[in-house]
Amino acid sequence: MSPLSTVEQRIQQRVQAIDYRHWRAKVTAVGGCSAPVRLGGAFQLQNLQGAVLEHRGGELFSPCGNRRESVCPSCSDRYSADAFHLMRAGLSGGAKDVPIDVRERPRLFVTLTAPSFGPVHSRRTSARGRTMPCRCGDYHHPDDPRIGAPLDPDSYDYRGAVLWQGNASTLWARTMTRLRRLVAHAAGLTVRDFPDHARLSYAKVAEYQRRGLVHFHAVLRLDGPEGAADRSPDWATTDLLTRAVQKAAHTAEYRDKFTGLTFSWGDQVDVRPIRADQASEVEDARGGISEGGLAAYVAKYATKGTGKSEAADRPIRSQAHLDALDVSPHHRRMMQTAWDLGGIPALGHLRHWAHMLGFRGHFLSKSKKYSTTFKRLREDRREYRLNELLNTLGVERDSVVVVNSWEFLGTGYRSDAEREIAEGIYEGQRAQRQQKYQQEGNQQ
């Protein structure tokens, strides 16, 4: 037998420690979070007379809540599930206070891409599925790290790419303003009167392409004035919305006053109607999109980082920090460009978001009336756990008071061994969930 590694020895020692069962219970309670927040204090459940019905004190763990899979698989898993339910509620209705008739309204799945800032290595396929040569003459493997990198880094417009990335969210906002105007005009309404007749609701997610630039996947829905709770007006059709989206995508622009540059979308604009069915596949032969597969398809991007060529998971604090990163040359150049531009006071935000290649928007965002919110989903979970405790104690919600007193102790585990064990706990829980879902699916 080969000798145990240092980490394996530490794991063995931690498992044999006296407090291991108690520690493991805390880790299990947060789903095997990779970097939990450690809190010290107490939680009490008291009746209205002040008598303590339940007391839990000492040190506990709270999930870190990081949405990125590369940082915390457990919390990103939860975030992805929340994103799925948020998306599905706005697509299918019948839950989270969203009526089921949203399925009958004009709905589109739209993809907007970044423009070109120079030719890059690519892997193209023909209509028959055969791989075509790149401009460099090579046939790239799908995992070739050169894909997405410039053919000529010295002539690639890194400055324009990073500045576009830093303004992508503003460009999206301008596009939605332009779209509302186009829909209003198509309906014979003034822009001022449009909110009294209809509302554009959306949920969008940003996905990094191999070249390090984001494109947006968005679900657009044309509602009545009150959003999801209100039926669409009679004039609202999928064709009307499609024409307006296509025109808005090709004409919307944003001019930055400081740099003098005008930003717009790339030529690749994809607009597809959403089918009212729960099929698990995303796309059919006619190019339609199923609402059942779409929610999972969009939600998965909410936990990803900057793409397959890896980048930093946390903000860059110094030039030395940037120099030490193990990233692709193309991503490093984008980060360096963002860091350098961020040295200009008016562009200081780019330095803060250099690890995200200049992108500073939310990866998943939605309009106010699209569906439920992440906050509502978190509150529902807390309420569910509290009700479980109340049912166990046999008391009513209105007859008790919850008293919390906690202080921050730190973040993360105290050793690599503890983190390894925690990630193993997460993998075990994940495998159990998958097995449960598979059994439920077989029974149906």
C-alpha angles and dihedrals in degrees: 000000000000116000117261118260120243092258092048090051090051091049090051091049092049093050090051094049119115094240095046098109092049091047092047091052090056091049092048090051090061094044096251094302110193096219111019125184110246115221131183126203139062145290121211135185110205133181120233090269091058098253113145112241097173132012127186119174145159127060120340137173127241120195115260090227095215110160096206118101092209091058102039121000092190099053092039088054090055091045091051091051090051090048090051093052092045091052095042094049090058092045104042104018122198092109141062092029092300113129119234092236090078084089089068096055128094105279131174137184107218131188120194120187138196120260122250120275094180139326116296136190110273142175110225128181131204126237087268092054097254118144114250125208120263120239087261089062097247129115103232123216112229090250096046105134090215092070109109094016118116120265087222112022092188093061096037113112099238092160092054092045094052093044091049089049092051090053099040094104092050089049089053090052091050090048092054090049090051091047093053090053093050093048091047092051092046088054093048093249133128118243089245093054096044096088089058091059109030147359132213110224123189147169119199138181129198119228126188117232121216089261089062098252125117128238124191128236110197139180109213122194129182108218138169120270093283096052120226092005094057130068120240118259117259093254093057111106136162091242092053091050092045094054092047093049093049092050093045092050092053098042106034115104142161125215115207110218096206100050097026090227123138116218126204140157126277124258093258105090119161120195120176134167118243118236120224098236139098098233112150094222114086102214133033130202091267093057095252123140123229116224091218095059095033097067092056092041093055097038094057092065091058092077099045128104126216096313145274095315091064127231138183121309096202136041117283111245102188145359089260089054090052092048091053096054117113099223138131117280091244094052091044090055091050091050091047090050091050091047093050094046089047088064087075108086094227090053098040092124090069091065091053090051098039090113088060091050090253099307110133104170130104114272091221121028136156141186118264097256101039097099139296126333136241088244091056091050092051091048091050090054092050091048091049092053092046091050089051090056093045091051090050091052092042096233134128123247094238093054098061140062124213114220119191127184115172138155130197115256103171145287134270132013127304095241143016088249092061091049091050091052091047092052089049089054090052092050090051093050091046092052090050091051092049091049090049093050090047092052092048089050092051091050090054 
